[in-house]
Amino acid sequence: MEVINIQDVTYWYPDCNNRAIEDINLKINEGELVLITGPSGCGKSTLIRLINRVIPDYYGGKIKGNVYLNGRDIVSLKMDEIIKNVGMVYQHPEKQIILQDVEREIAFGLENLGFDVNKMKRNVCEVISLLALNFVKNRQTTELSGGEKQRVAIASVVSMNPEIILFDEPISQLDPIGAEEVINSIKKLNRDFGKTILLVEQRLDKCFDIADRIIFMEKGKIIAEGTPNKIPKEIKSRYHLPNITYIFNQAGENFLPVNVKQAREAIKDRTFSKPDIVKKSFNESILEVEKLSFEYEKGLRTLRNINFQLHKGEILCVMGENGAGKSTLFKIIAGLIKDYTGNILISGKNIKKFDIFETIKKIGYLSQNPNDYFGRKTVFEEVSYTLKNIDEFNEKRVKDVLRLFDIDHLKEKNPRDLSGGEKQRVALACTLVADPQILILDEPTRGMDAVAKENLGEIIKKLASQGKSIVLITHDVDFAADYVDTVLIMFGGEVVARGYKDDILCDAIYYSPQISKVFKNKCKVTDSKNAINLILKSKYKDAGEQNEA
Amino acid sequence: MLTYKNRNTFLQRLHPVSGLTIILLYLLIFISVNNPIYLLLAALSVVFLAYIDGCMQEILKYGKLIFPFALLIIILNPLMVHNGNTVLYEGHINFPVIGAIRITMEAVMFGILSGIRVIFVTIIFGFGNLIIHPDRMFAFFLKYVKKSALLMSMTLRLFPAIMQSYKNIVDAERLRGSKLFDKKFINKAKSYGNVVNILFLSSLEDSAEMAESMYSRGYGMKLKRTSYFYEKLSFWDVVILIYAICIYIYIIYFLKQGLNRFEFYPTVDNPLRNISYHGILICLLLYIPSLLNWGWKVWK
């Protein structure tokens, strides 16, 4: 039975001449799990907001066409009828939690809709059990991890018992463990409780194979529909496919696996030659960390006896669980935390002897949230700001950096009006404009689509080839595997592994990219390009052997 | 940091109205009473109450947070106000805006008292933050003052997030060479202005997203909103409310009788000479909640 029917819908945001979505026709059946995917700004989030009438009721703007919910035109429904039928979970866990107690937060929607206490108690208790939130129910929402917060947000929606649940990039801000927890909850709601689910997501590796149907969008339009095992031929872009599927597609394979298991099955009878792995050699050490220890509170050691070196032109990836001390370590190196023990030398000089201007010239640090940088009116002013502060303003230098990041066409725009990927590039430009020798990027790929990530990766490689040393603090193992040279893994404030990426990532149990898991026991490979070459070569080898036979 | 944490104490278990009544009582005293001795005695009773409740360190942190602003008042008042008979220093150069410097004992004393008052008021707001559960307060007051209750509750919940955001922005600005720690006050003020501007813009953006989440969960849709938890007045709530009403009446009597008289200009009064029996008694009565808290802790 069809529960959602979107007919010929076109929508314009207020004061905007461009169509956010155009001629959308989409039918969703009861109990379906539909994944909507596409690049940033393609209209995915706008599309799902039509279904609970947040668009146009909350956003305003102009709409053409009709949306039907259970056969009734959504315009004729009262808002509380819609809310009882359609729930929505948003991207940022912190920005959708209103209250401090977990239990009260889960009951928030029920209170708004005027449910009686007995019904509320029952729904809250059932949802807590359903989403396995018993162990956090007496805690405060501020104390929860990202994954736990997102599950509380889901619980708050599920407690109203809607038949349809809309998810707007629910895992984009989470670490791998949190993302896994949330995806499992979504699966459970669909498979065990028959909820109709519309999931907008860019981290496709985690959710592509759980969908019943996939809608591919681009430039405000639905360009194709498919299923995990029947991907339309015209779908080839990286932002439409999980990394593994993209690799097999690029290698010209007919069968396109959507998860590690399927990919291993697809190559199980093939033999692979040793991949051409060239290990970069590094000579000149730029950063030396010796016996570094630090404690935020007396007796609670955050970092213990850290020793490592970073070389000129090296791209180092730092991984580890939340709270392992990754960000603290690099905040110390960036000069933001002072009271540590041990030595940090940059080009042989102890950083304690640097003043702030010297530090800026040596180290650029990009924090997790680009919004922390934006207070000026235009992108040009924003990027110039650092140079003006250190009395080195040079218009040509600013323009060069804008060109390097392909944001020169945005120079007159307000940085806060840009898309997520563009904001990240502007923040990066702000950091790089002072021409630091070492660039530290803390979770730079969070919330980025595949194309934005690819662009960032290429920029990082280009900078490294120019002699910059790059440190990438990330949970995104697949991105790291494609672009970094070396890896450092931290656990409990200690360095537990350090070496070339192929040596570390291929042997890793958890911190291993999907590609390595696919080729495990066959050959050591971590990055997409090598994987594509290997599959291509193995295909020709097999064909050659068949011809010989 | 500096926000409500469940400690299961006497004050935290009180009804939100009782908690708020205690806070308003102290606010009334800190705003209306002029004699510094009464103010110090009242402030000490707050510190004592917080000590027994296990949050003394936190309320002192609130004091520390507002201290630079209080210091500014203490410095600026004698420079700007030239009234008073007891002249400590008289300059001859005419400065723009403030004119020739004339520092009087009265202006110094008034500045100090105003600074202290600002610290005490902040401490009491902070104390309220630590003893009244924002969700309980929100749920209770929502019935009477819908939007204001939500605003109040969200402000309290978002305080740690805003503080974290503030720290991150300061870090980002430092790494971009902002003159946050410059010796020149003008540069410093300008740089902190930038930080506040970024913080304001980010908070505004975040609040828009939060509002959408609330809207999609039906907030404001029904005229009558139900409540998941019902707040009931306990025996101790009744005790606290009766106590507070008596003190309120006593303070009003104290003010009406002119016992709060303490003049700064033209000549500052001696605080010891203006002390009255009623004033001291009110200050001593302010220690009753501490005794109740202590008793509850011992015999619970």
Interface residues (C-beta under 8 A of the other chain):
Chain A: N52 V54 Y58 M79 D80 I83 G87 M88 Y90 H92 E94 K95 Q96 I98 L99 Q100 D101 E103 R104 A107 F108 G109 L110 E111 N112 L113 G114 F115 D116 V117 M120 K121 V124 Q140 T141 T142 A153 S156 V157 M160 K331 A334 G335 L336 I356 F357 T359 I360 I363 G364 Y365 S367 N369 N371 D372 Y373 F374 G375 Y385 T386 N389 I390 R416 C430 T431 A434
Chain B: T3 Y4 K5 N6 H133 P134 D135 F138 A139 S153 M154 L156 R157 P160 A161 S165 N168 I169 D171 A172 R174 L175 R176 G177 S178 K179 F181 N194 V195 N197 I198 L201 S202 E205 D206 E209 M210 E212 S213 M214 Y215 S216 R217 G218 Y219 G220 M221 K222 K224 R225 T226 S227 Y228 F229 Y230
